[in-house]
Amino acid sequence: MNLSLNHNNIKNIVEYKRIKENILVVDWWLGNVCNYKCSYCFKGANDGDKRVPNLDSYENNLDYFLNKIEESNLKAYYIISGGEPTVYPHLDLILKKIKSHKSYNKHLLVTNGSRTLSWWERNKNLLDEVAISFHIENANLKHILEVCKIIKKSDVTLTIMMNNTRFDDCVNAHNFFIKNNILEYANLNVKALSTPDSINLMSYTNDQNLFIKSNYYYMCNSKKEQQSNVHVNLETVIGVDKENNIYKVVTNQLAHIDPNFTDWECKIGTEHISITFDGEIRANCREKIFDKEYNLYKGDLESENFNFLNKPVKCTVGRCRCLGLYNISKKLPSNVS
């Protein structure tokens, strides 16, 4: 039986299993340089003080990193974000390199879509999946529409960030995209925003919350399943309780319930790894998974004997605090109640 998760039965779950096995998510934050300065941006994400060096200065490290993924018999799914990743001048070279490697699965480019139309024309054939965030404080409606038309052969999602201080403008933007047939080119989504220094959501009125819930996730093709790879945070894990009942888990809902995973065995490091703004290779939750620090942009990963984990780690952090981390397989050891 496929049951739904809720606050009452979550205490009975003893294991979460990721549906896509043998996939390592590489969450690469490609610097914090951004041409937007959104008022609600995550702290440090657009400061511009973490610039990625030229590729030739760390290419050997990147090659070694890619080879180690292959040696681990994993396929890599890259989430490339920033900052704004498209302002990095060597993005095309990175995409070509990782796509040519045997360990490559797919990549998702998380972008504000602001680069010129000629840039998107020039690079569209490199793109697998694109998640465009529409920010009402900076973005141009017509430009974003044209970008979606250019890259429509990729799997594209356009998400309107619902700024509560300009909510009506966000609604108007949503209506503009619908009126101009956006669903022919992209999936359309709306998103409630968190405050910059908190995991708490912005304050929305009842009517605003209703709009967000009513317009969450439009599919551009009704034949597609809602488990599209673009939406890595949708239904990518299942829950198993003590009686082996199976639960359908939407990770947004799991994040809202916010369970504590202290002492659980977690596959962070084998299913998910982050490369931070300044190149540090670590777990996004800041769980200590390596015995020393490794950096993609500095040092020599080969001489430092960098390698990926081959077993789960015991959670000491407790709460994931990040949607992508809720997608990682976790198990409550039998000796923990």
Secondary structure, 3 states (H helix, E strand, C coil): CEEECCCCCHHHEEEEEECCCCEEEEEEECCCCCCCCCCCCCCCCCCCCCCCCCHHHCHHHHHHHHHHHHHCCCEEEEEEECCCHHHCCCHHHHHHHHHCCCCEEEEEEEECCCCCHHHHHHHHHHCCEEEEEECCCCCCHHHHHHHHHHCCCCEEEEEEEECHHHHHHHHHHHHHHHHCCHHHCCEEEEEECECCCCCCECCCCHHHHHHHHHCCCECCCCCCCCCCCCCCCCCCEEEEECCCCEEEECHHHHHHHCCCCCCCEECECCCEEEECCCCEEECCCCCCCCCCCCECCCCCCCCCCCCCCCCCEECCCCCCCCHHHHHCCEECCCCCC
